[in-house]
Amino acid sequence: MTTMTHGLSTDTPAGGTGASGGIAARLFVPAFWGTLAIVAMWLAVLFDGVFGGDMVFSSPPNMTTIPSAVLVALFAVIGTASVAKRVFRPKND
């Protein structure tokens, strides 16, 4: 009768702290940082909407007032689209 020797197991138990588990491995996921960047952009819009001032454009016959959060939201939309396109696109393996 012959016996076979096996190499080391590459399986880690559920919730284990192997090479592929743990907090360090999860922090290097690009989707985490992309999500964090998008949340930070929209929190900036929120706080500017609550605490920010208004943009006032005046000419002699009339005066226009626009909340500054409108301009910040425009840039947040552009930033969200570019971050999402870069981070959440399908990987070509």
ZISUL-V783602 format. One record per helix or strand of 2 or more residues. SS is the DSSP state (A for helix, B for strand). FROM is the first residue (numbers start at 1). TO is the last residue. Records with the same first field share a line. If there is no record, write none. Layout:
SS = FROM-TO / FROM-TO
This chain:
A = 23-27 / 30-51 / 68-87
B = 54-59 / 62-67
